Amino acid sequence: MHITSRSAESEAARKEHYKQIYAPAHERRKQAKTDSATEAQVKHLTTLAERVGKERFDAEFTKVIKGSGSAPRAPRQRARRPRNG
């Protein structure tokens, strides 16, 4: 049998412990929401759009923008860059 103390002091200590553990991840998430995409990230998405089908690109794109302020692609929006020439 495991006994857990639910006193105010133990709860405060538990919360502080988890704050210290998850603080770096929290900061990374906060920073990721404010930073724009890097050149490498844009290149990855462009390459993905050129190599895979529309359904897979849409699924990956939806994962990438989840939690950001970006909107999903419009139904008729193209998934590849226009060719010059």
N, C-alpha and C positions, 0 to 999 in steps of 0.2 A: 504494500500500500504506500502511495506517495502522498505526502501531506504538503499542501501549498499554503503559505501564509498570505493572507489578503489584507494585512494591516496597511494603513496609509503609508508608513515608512517603506515597507517592502515594495509596494506598488510604485512609489516614487523612485526607488532604487532601480526597479525593473525598467521603468520608462527611460531613465537616464542611461542605463546600460544599452538599450536598443537604439537610443538616439545616437550614441557614440558609434555603434556598429553600422548604422544605416546612413550616417551623415555624409560620407563620401558619395554614396549612390544618389542621395537626395540632391547634392550639389551638381552631380553630372546631369541628372534629369533636368534640373532648373537651367543649367547652362545650355543643354541641348535644345531647349525650347526657345532660347533667345538667339542662338547662333544660326546663321544661314548655312546652307549646304556648302561643303567644301568642293573644290574642283574635282577631287577624286570621287566624291559621292555622286556628283553630277555625271561624271564620265561612266561610273558604274551603272547608273540608271539608263543612260543613253545606250550603252552597250547591251544591257538587258532588253531594252525596247527593240533593238535591232535584231537580236538573236532569237527571242522567244515569241510565242504567240500573244495575242491581245489579252486573253484571259489570264495567263500567268503574269504578264506585266501588271495588269490591273490589281491582281491579288497582292503582288509584292509592293506596288505603289501604295495601296491601302495600308499595308503594315507599316511602311516607312512614315506616312503622314499622320498616323494615329496619335492623337494627343497634341498635334500641332495646330496652328491656325490655318494650315493649307486646306484647300477644298479638294475633294476627289475630282478625277478627270471627268469632263463632260462626255456624254454618250458618243458624240461624233468627233471628239478630239483625237488627233492622230498620236500614235505611240512611237513614231520615229521622226527623225529630223528631216526636213525637206532637202532634197539634193540640189546642189548648185549646178546650173548649166542647163 
